[in-house]
Amino acid sequence: MTLKKKIIEEISGYEYIHSDIVLIPGFRGSKLLDEKSKRPGWISLHTPFFPNSKESIDLPLHVTKHEHDRLIPGGIIKKVAWLKFYESLVNHLEDLSKTRERNLKKEEKRLKKKERKNLASSSSSSSSDSMNDDITNTNNINQQFKLHKFSYDWRRTNEASTEVFIEFLQNIYNNNGNKKIYIIAHSNGGLISLSALHQRPHLIGGIIFAGTPFNGAPGIFGNLRHGIPLLFNKRLQDDASHFALRTVFTLMPRKLDAFKDPNDLSKNANVDYFDIEEWKNSDWSLVIDGNNSRYDELGSKQERIDYLQRTLEAAKRFHKTLEKPFEDFEYPPLCTLVSNIHLTNGGYPMDKINGKNTILFNNVISTIGDSAVPFESTKLPQGIPFETVFTDYSHGSLLEDLKTVGKALEIIFKKKC
């Protein structure tokens, strides 16, 4: 056990950690629990194996921000079966935190013992200076820190999640001696983190953005149209469920470049998918005006349309918070942790079929990325300085690459603002 911790401590970059760290997961990366029974709503181990399960994570359409719902956040999802997302990193950082706490206590005892000896022998002032030097040297690297894990209700708007995240950061700041907090953010968690930075810059000392889709992920349109079967369970993440997930619409590319002219893929289709009228004149989601019992569970046709309009407007407002607030805004060290070796959905051709804007899902335009987010989308908005580290890992497991995370940690902790 001691040997394992020693090896972990020696991974380059982690020695520079000198303040509290917050890990914020991505879309679907937080558990959702039933508030009363504490049973998992997202995600129980048996759900994928029951095709006829009636379990649901639908968030009622009337919810706009912080209204009550039966499901509440209940911690981050470190792994599912053999698939690891955050487990290695969490275990790694928690081991480091405990080791450094033990070492600090040992060092304090050593210095107190040394001080008693100095007093007993009427030591000179130079001896006191030496002791102060010892304390200073121990503070240069391998300082004590605490890992905080932020889970959130990823069904709600990113506006709402950012407000809760800011409160979470403020509470840490109030209790750690007003020391700036460093964030490790995965995917959508990075969008929330950047928005929080622009609103409360005094709280944040640096951010690692792992696979954050600053210009969205075009594959989200496929989820909206077809849903995603969860092994044998086709309901929990069906098209109706995705329609009710506010965050989904935030993940649409904000530059309006998800759709291309079918006759010239170098040209964007002239379509604003943040305009409710475009959705009415398309078949991007059958939920809007479809007639079946599953869609009716969400609400009436008009309620679905009204909900979509509110949600599109909220997504546009949130995207504005990702832009540099003003020319002289001072940024802390920022680092993106990305992959550019995996085939990734870069968009779709769009055509007019039967008078409707139709996505040609069978003709996916491939690009490079991490398998979910295009590499170009991981670049921060214009005017925001950042550095980049690369990994071979794919989107879901980016933060399992502990060596590359170490490189990013060195950048944000060692670099001067």
N, C-alpha and C positions, 0 to 999 in steps of 0.2 A: 504493500500500500504506500509506504514511504517512497519507494523507488518510483512508483507511478506518478506521484505528485511532483517529484523532482523533475521528471521528464517533462511534465506539463509546464512547469515553471520555466523551463528552458526554451520553450517555443518562442522564437524571436517576436518582439513587439509588445507582448503582454506586460513586460517589466515596466513599461512607461505609464501604465494605468495609475492615475493619482486622484481620481474622484469617482463619484457614483456613476454607474452605468444603468441605462434603461434599455431593455430589449422590447421592441414593439413588433409584433408579427404582422403578416400580410393578410390579405383577403382570405377568409375561412380559417385563419390560423389561431383563432381563439375558441375555446370551448363555450358552448351555450348550455346552461343548465335551467331546468324548471325551478323557478324561485321557491315553490312550496315543497316539492318532493325531492329536489336536488338531483333528480334523474337527468342524465344527459339528453339534450335535444340535438346537439351537434358536438360530438357524434358518438353514438353508442356502438359497441362492437358488433351487436347482432343486426343492426339496421340494414347493412348492405346485403344480408343473406335472406331478407324477407321481401319478395317482390310485391306482395299485397299489403305491406305495412301502410297504415294510415298516418304515421308520424309526419309532422309538418314543422318547418321552420318559417313559414310565411309570417311576415310582419304586416299587421293590418294596414291597409292603405291610408287610413286617416292619420297615422303617426307621421309627424313632421320632424321632431327633434328628440325630446327626452320623455315623451309620454310613456306611461307604464306598459310593460308587456310581460307575459308569463315567463319568457326566456331572458336570462341575464348572463353576462360574461362570467366565466368560471375558471379562468386560468388559460395559459397558452397550450397549444397542442404540440408537444415536443416530438412525438412520433405517432404513426399509425401502423400497427403491425411491425413489419420490418423496414418501413419507410421512415427515415429520420429527417426531421426538418430543423429542429433546434436543440435536440438532446445533447449532442456532443459539446456544443458551445455552452449551454447552460451548466452542464456538469463540470466542464473545464473552468468556467469563471467562478462557480460556487466553490470549487476546490481551492482555487487561487485565493479567493476572499478569506476562506477559513485558515489557510496556511499563513497568509500574511498577518491575520489577526493573532495567531499563535506566536509568530515570530516577533510581532510588535510587543507582545506581553513579555516575552523572553528578553527583548532588548531593553525594555523599561526596567526590568529587574536587574539586568547587568549594569545599567547606568546608575541606578540607585545604589547598588553595592559599591560601584566605583566612587560615587560621590561620598558615601560614608567613609571609605578608606581615605579619601582626600582630606575630609574634614578631620579625621582622627590624626592624620600626620601633618595638619596645618599646611595644606598644600598652597602653593603660590597661585597667583591669578592666571599664570600661563597654563596651569593644570585645568582650571575652570574653562579657559578658552578651548583647550583640547577636548573637553567633554562636550562643549557646545558644537565643536566641529564634528564629533561623532554623531550627534543627533542630526545635524544638517546632512551629513553624508547618507544616513539611513533614509532621509526624506527625499533624496534625489530620484530613486527608482524603487520599485516594489512597495509602494505605499499601500496602506489599507484602503479598501473600497468596498462598496456594497452593490450587488446586482439586484435591480428591481425589474420585475416582469409585468408589463402592462397588457392586460387583455381587454378587448372592447367588443361591442356589438357591431360586427361588420355588416349587418343588414341595414343599419341606419346610414344616414348621409355622412359623408366625411366632415361636413361642417359640424355636425353634432359630436362626432368622435373626437374632433380636434378640441372642442370646448372641454370635454372630459379629460383629454390628455393634458391640456394646459393646467387644469386643476391638479392632476396627478403630479406633474413636474413641480408646480408651485409648492405642494405639500412637502416634497423631498427637499426642495431648496430651503424651505422654512426650518427644516429639521437637521440640515447638515452643515449649518454655519454659513449659509448663503454661498456655498460653493457651486460653481456651474456644473451642469449635468451633461454627460456625454451619452449619445444615443446610438444604438445599433438597430437599424430599421430595415425590415424586410418588405419588399414589394409595396403594397398599398400603405404599409406603415410609414414608408418614407415620404409619401405625399402628405400624410397627417403631420409628420415631423417638420417638414419644410414650412407648411402653413403655420405651425406653432412657432417656429423660429421667427417668421416674419411678424408675428403678433407679440411675442414675448422674448426678444433676443437676449435679455439679461439672464435668462434661465439656462441657456444652452451653450456649452463649451465646444462642441463639435458633433458631427453626425457622420455615420457610415450608412450609405444607401445601398442596400443589396438588392439588385434587380428591380429597382423602383421605376415604374412606367410613367415618367414625367409627361410623355406624349401618348400615354395609353397603350393598350394592347388590342389590336384589331380582332383577335380571336374571340373577344368577348361577345361579338355579334353572333357568332355561332352558338354560344351558350344561350343567348337570349332567344334565338329562333328554335333551337332544337333541345335545349336542356343538356344535362350530362348524366347518363345512368351511373348510379353508384353501385357497381357490381350488378347484383340482381334487382336492386331497388331503383325503379325508374321514376318514383314520385318525389323523393326528397329534394332532388335538384332538377326537376323538370322545368319546362319553359315558363310555367306560371310562377314557380318558386323564384326563378331568376328575375322575372319581371318585378317581383315584390322586393328585390334586393336593391336598395338605393345606391349602394356603392358601385354596382355594375355599371351604371350610367356615367359615373365619374371616371371609369376606366376606358371610356371611348376616347380615341385620340382627339385632343383638344385643337389640333391644327387642321382638323377636317380633312385629313389625308388618308383615311382608311379605305376609301373607295376610289377606284380608277376607271377611266374610260376603257371599255372593253376593246376598242379598236386601237388604242394607244395607251399602254400601261404606264407610260411616263407622265401622263396627264391625270390630274385629279378629277373625279366626277364632281360636277357642280351641285353638291348636295350638303345642306346644313342639317346634320342629324341631331342637333340640339333644338331644332324647330319642331314643335308638335305637329304642324301641318304636314311636314315631310313624312312623319310617322303615319299619319292618316292616309297618305297617298303611297303607301308601301306595304310590303308583306314581311317586313323585318321581324315583326312579332305578331303571331296570330292571337295573342291574348287581348289585344286592344279591342277588337270587335268580334272575336270568335264567340260562338254560341255552344258552350258545353258546360257540364256541371262543374268541372274542375276550375274553369275560368270564373264561373259565377261565385265560387267560394271566396274569391278575392273581393268581389263587389260587382255592382251593375256596370254595364258598358260605359255609361257616363262617368261613374266613379273611377273607372280604370283610366279613362282619358284625362280626367282632372288630375288624378294622381301623377300620371306621366308628365303632364305639363309642369306641375310643381317640382317634380324630381329633376327634369331637364334644366329648369331654371336654377335649382340648387347646385347642380353640377357645374354650370357656367360660373356661378358666384364663387364656388370653391376653387375652380381653376384660376380665377383672378388672384386668389391669395397665394398662388404658387409663383407669381411674377415678382421680380425685384421691386420692393415698395417705392424706393426712390434712389436716385443716382449715388448718393453717398452712404447708402446702407452698408454697415460694416459686418462682414460675414466671419464666423469662426471657421476653423479648418473643416472642410467638407471633402468626403471621399466616396466615390462610387465603387462598388464591388460587383463586377459584371463578368459575363461570359459572352464570347462572340464566335463560338465554334459550332453551335447547334442550329439546325434548321428550325426556323421560327415563322409563324404566321405574320406576314407583313402587310396584309390587306386583301381585298377582293375586288375583282371587276364588278361593275354594276351596270345593269341594262334595264330598259323599259320593256316589261312583258305584261300584256293585257292592261296597259295604261298605268301600271304600278312600278315604282322603283324596286328592282329585284336584285338581291345579292346573289352572285353566281358562286355559291358555296363550294361547288366541285372544282373551281378553278383558283384555288388559293394561291396568292402571290407569295412565294417563299423568300425569306431573307435570312441574315445571320442574327443570332441572339442567344438567349439562354433556354430556348424551347418554348417560352411563353411570351417574353417581352423582347421586341426587336432591339438590337444594340443601339441604334440611333435614338430610340425612345428613352434610354437610360441616361442621356445627357441632360444636365440641369438646364432650366430655362435661361434664355439669353441674359448675359451680363452677370451671371452668378459663377464665381470662381470655384473650381474643384479639381481634385486629382483622381486618378483611376488606378485600380488594381484589377488584374484579370485572374480568372479561375476557369478550370475545365468543367466544373460542376454545373448542373442544370438548375433551372429556376427554383424548384422546391427545396433543393439541398444546398443552395449557395453558402449558407452560414455553417454548413457542416465542414467546410474547408478551413480548418483552424489555422493553417499556416498563412493563407491569404488574408483571413480576418486579422491575424497578427500584423501583417504589413499595413493594413488599413488603420489599425489601432495606433501603430507608431506614427502614422501621418497625422491623425487628429489629436493625439496627446502630446507629441513632441514638437509639432510645428507651432510657431508663434503666430498668434492672430495678427 
